[in-house]
Amino acid sequence: MDHPLIDLINQKIAQAQAEGDFDDLPGAGQPLPECDDPENALLNRVIEQNGAVPEFVQLSRELARLREQLRDCADRTQRRSLMQDMSMMEARIELAKQAFRRG
């Protein structure tokens, strides 16, 4: 079922076209930017603009911090603990990557 105001909307668009209101718009004649997921385009843009990243990226950053700690650590016990944490983090990253690929 069409929108109840579809005729009025189409009339206003036709009138604007006839009056040249759509002439010389920025990007006229150019293709629209690619959008691989039109249903979630707005959500994806908001997430991107706010610096959100996939879980595996966040975990990779955490792994890099652990590596820095390991490099600066002299205590054998603490180094062993950091290496265990890094091993677990690498496994979590792989799982997160697989989940991300599955969507």
Residue frames as qw, qx, qy, qz and C-alpha x, y, z in Angstrom:
[[0.000, 0.889, 0.458, 0.000, 0.00, 0.00, 0.00],
 [0.399, 0.499, -0.019, 0.769, 1.34, 3.41, -0.96],
 [0.215, -0.252, -0.433, 0.838, 1.85, 6.20, 1.50],
 [0.157, 0.763, 0.605, -0.168, -1.33, 8.30, 1.81],
 [0.037, 0.886, -0.033, -0.460, 0.55, 11.40, 0.70],
 [0.637, -0.065, 0.557, 0.529, 2.40, 9.80, -2.24],
 [0.392, 0.715, 0.452, 0.362, 0.55, 11.86, -4.84],
 [0.133, -0.991, -0.014, 0.019, 1.35, 15.12, -3.03],
 [0.598, -0.557, 0.415, 0.400, 4.99, 14.06, -2.58],
 [0.608, 0.223, 0.564, 0.512, 5.35, 13.21, -6.28],
 [0.213, 0.893, 0.324, 0.228, 3.69, 16.50, -7.23],
 [0.310, -0.922, 0.152, 0.175, 6.12, 18.50, -5.05],
 [0.640, -0.298, 0.520, 0.481, 9.11, 16.62, -6.50],
 [0.508, 0.512, 0.529, 0.447, 7.93, 17.23, -10.08],
 [0.021, 0.982, 0.169, 0.084, 7.36, 20.92, -9.30],
 [0.466, -0.764, 0.313, 0.319, 10.86, 21.26, -7.80],
 [0.643, 0.010, 0.568, 0.514, 12.38, 19.55, -10.84],
 [0.362, 0.748, 0.441, 0.338, 10.50, 21.85, -13.20],
 [0.129, -0.991, -0.003, -0.032, 11.71, 24.91, -11.27],
 [0.594, 0.591, -0.408, 0.364, 15.32, 23.66, -11.36],
 [0.547, -0.738, 0.273, -0.287, 15.64, 23.19, -7.62],
 [0.920, -0.226, 0.290, 0.136, 17.67, 20.02, -8.18],
 [0.668, 0.672, -0.097, 0.303, 20.05, 21.57, -10.73],
 [0.312, 0.674, -0.438, 0.507, 23.71, 22.00, -9.77],
 [0.777, -0.592, 0.105, -0.184, 23.50, 19.96, -6.58],
 [0.107, -0.669, 0.736, -0.005, 26.87, 18.79, -5.21],
 [0.381, -0.155, 0.911, 0.004, 27.62, 15.32, -6.53],
 [0.704, 0.471, 0.182, -0.500, 24.97, 15.50, -9.25],
 [0.746, 0.538, -0.341, -0.195, 25.50, 12.78, -11.82],
 [0.135, 0.501, -0.824, 0.225, 27.94, 10.92, -9.57],
 [0.670, -0.213, -0.702, -0.109, 27.26, 7.45, -8.17],
 [0.613, -0.710, 0.075, -0.339, 26.23, 7.16, -4.56],
 [0.065, -0.592, 0.776, -0.208, 28.92, 5.97, -2.16],
 [0.592, 0.011, -0.796, -0.127, 29.10, 2.20, -1.89],
 [0.521, -0.357, 0.467, -0.619, 27.15, 0.72, 0.96],
 [0.330, 0.137, -0.926, -0.125, 27.49, -3.01, 1.45],
 [0.187, -0.383, -0.865, 0.263, 24.80, -3.13, 4.09],
 [0.102, -0.431, -0.224, -0.868, 22.11, -0.52, 3.38],
 [0.587, -0.613, -0.485, -0.210, 19.90, -1.68, 6.23],
 [0.675, -0.600, -0.201, 0.378, 22.60, -0.89, 8.78],
 [0.503, 0.534, 0.020, 0.680, 24.34, 2.01, 7.01],
 [0.231, -0.819, 0.058, -0.521, 23.37, 4.59, 9.64],
 [0.830, -0.551, 0.084, -0.006, 24.30, 2.30, 12.52],
 [0.857, 0.096, 0.048, 0.505, 27.64, 1.48, 10.88],
 [0.296, 0.679, -0.025, 0.671, 28.40, 5.17, 10.34],
 [0.478, -0.792, 0.088, -0.370, 27.60, 6.04, 13.98],
 [0.917, -0.339, 0.084, 0.194, 29.77, 3.18, 15.22],
 [0.723, 0.324, 0.038, 0.609, 32.65, 4.25, 12.97],
 [0.068, 0.779, -0.028, 0.623, 32.39, 7.91, 13.95],
 [0.594, -0.729, 0.156, -0.302, 32.52, 7.01, 17.64],
 [0.091, 0.654, -0.741, 0.125, 35.65, 4.91, 17.32],
 [0.850, -0.151, 0.426, -0.271, 34.07, 1.54, 17.93],
 [0.286, 0.511, -0.773, -0.245, 36.09, -1.39, 16.63],
 [0.867, -0.056, -0.442, -0.224, 35.49, -5.12, 16.25],
 [0.786, -0.595, 0.151, -0.071, 36.33, -7.19, 19.32],
 [0.911, 0.050, 0.058, 0.405, 39.40, -8.76, 17.71],
 [0.362, 0.686, -0.096, 0.623, 40.90, -5.30, 17.09],
 [0.443, -0.776, 0.180, -0.411, 40.36, -4.31, 20.71],
 [0.927, -0.336, 0.150, 0.079, 41.89, -7.60, 21.87],
 [0.773, 0.383, -0.023, 0.506, 44.86, -7.11, 19.53],
 [0.040, 0.795, -0.192, 0.574, 45.52, -3.73, 21.13],
 [0.717, -0.619, 0.216, -0.236, 45.38, -5.37, 24.54],
 [0.958, 0.014, 0.068, 0.277, 47.84, -8.03, 23.35],
 [0.492, 0.637, -0.137, 0.577, 50.22, -5.29, 22.21],
 [0.331, -0.782, 0.253, -0.464, 50.07, -3.78, 25.71],
 [0.917, -0.359, 0.176, -0.015, 50.85, -7.17, 27.22],
 [0.838, 0.330, -0.031, 0.433, 53.85, -7.50, 24.91],
 [0.140, 0.771, -0.227, 0.578, 55.12, -4.10, 26.07],
 [0.649, -0.650, 0.251, -0.307, 54.73, -5.18, 29.69],
 [0.978, -0.065, 0.092, 0.173, 56.62, -8.39, 28.96],
 [0.618, 0.575, -0.129, 0.520, 59.44, -6.47, 27.30],
 [0.057, -0.730, 0.292, -0.616, 59.80, -4.21, 30.36],
 [0.818, -0.497, 0.085, -0.276, 59.42, -6.98, 32.95],
 [0.240, 0.583, -0.752, 0.192, 62.42, -8.52, 34.71],
 [0.539, -0.244, 0.668, -0.450, 60.62, -10.76, 37.23],
 [0.111, 0.122, -0.941, -0.295, 60.51, -14.37, 36.01],
 [0.148, 0.382, 0.863, -0.295, 57.23, -15.19, 37.74],
 [0.311, 0.656, 0.214, -0.653, 55.53, -12.12, 36.37],
 [0.210, 0.448, -0.627, -0.602, 56.97, -12.80, 32.88],
 [0.019, 0.087, 0.990, 0.105, 55.55, -16.34, 32.98],
 [0.223, 0.562, 0.654, -0.454, 52.15, -14.96, 33.98],
 [0.273, 0.643, -0.138, -0.702, 52.27, -12.37, 31.18],
 [0.132, 0.272, -0.831, -0.466, 53.18, -15.05, 28.63],
 [0.115, 0.323, 0.933, -0.106, 50.21, -17.15, 29.77],
 [0.251, 0.669, 0.358, -0.601, 47.96, -14.11, 29.46],
 [0.207, 0.542, -0.465, -0.669, 49.33, -13.45, 25.97],
 [0.002, 0.023, -0.965, -0.262, 48.69, -17.03, 24.92],
 [0.173, 0.530, 0.775, -0.297, 45.09, -16.81, 26.13],
 [0.214, 0.686, 0.045, -0.694, 44.71, -13.44, 24.41],
 [0.111, 0.342, -0.719, -0.595, 45.92, -14.88, 21.09],
 [0.049, 0.261, 0.961, 0.075, 43.31, -17.64, 21.36],
 [0.167, 0.665, 0.525, -0.505, 40.60, -15.09, 22.15],
 [0.155, 0.575, -0.302, -0.744, 41.66, -13.03, 19.14],
 [0.057, 0.083, -0.890, -0.446, 41.34, -16.03, 16.83],
 [0.073, 0.480, 0.860, -0.156, 37.88, -16.82, 18.19],
 [0.143, 0.703, 0.242, -0.653, 36.82, -13.19, 17.81],
 [0.108, 0.410, -0.566, -0.707, 38.10, -13.13, 14.21],
 [0.010, -0.165, -0.954, -0.252, 36.12, -16.27, 13.39],
 [0.088, 0.630, 0.677, -0.372, 32.99, -14.80, 14.96],
 [0.110, 0.638, -0.076, -0.758, 33.50, -11.55, 13.03],
 [0.069, 0.208, -0.765, -0.605, 33.82, -13.41, 9.72],
 [0.017, 0.370, 0.928, 0.038, 30.62, -15.33, 10.40],
 [0.160, -0.437, -0.265, -0.844, 28.84, -12.05, 10.95]]
